[in-house]
Amino acid sequence: MDIKQNIDPAKNLRKQLVTDVLIIIGSCIIVYIVASKYDILENIVAFSHKHEDLEFDEIITVAIFLMFALVLFSLRRLKEIKISKTILSEQNVLLQKAVEEIKQLEGIIPICASCKKIRNDTGFWQQVEEYVGTRTKCEFSHGMCPECLDQFYGDEDWYIEMKFKERKDNLK
């Protein structure tokens, strides 16, 4: 699966930002048209003079302050989004590298039927341990399976004694 095939989040963010700006501008134009047609500000001023005891003019001051506070908050959030986007793109690069490393051991690996060496990308033959070790973080520990032990040491006295002792211990 290719990570880049997903939708570009930066492009979506720009589309959303443009849409939001157009909605805000459109709303401002509609509010201006309605406010100018019905003289809303003059009616608010007249209402606030008529009902001075309601402290309506202070509510307007608080609303203006709230608007500036929301703008500052929005700018701070945009900065956080940019930082998050940078971190996300760095993580995507690391993830893509990890995917490429994993893919290095996919597919058909040419291996010698006799000595089990592997032919690398440049055409040279390497031991299995060396080939896998250079492409992964794997480390090998060596041992021998029972069949190979029998093949290499089957005629040795010490090996025959060890096998006899193992059988005897297993019967207990």
Secondary structure, 3 states (H helix, E strand, C coil): CCHHHCCCHHHHHHHHHHHHHHHHHHHHHHHHHHHHHHCHHHHHHHHHHHCHHHCHHHHHHHHHHHHHHHHHHHHHHHHHHHHHHHHHHHHHHHHHHHHHHHHCCCCCCCECCCCCCEECCCCCEECHHHHHHHHCCCCCCCCCCHHHHHHHHCCCHHHHHHHHHHHHHHHC
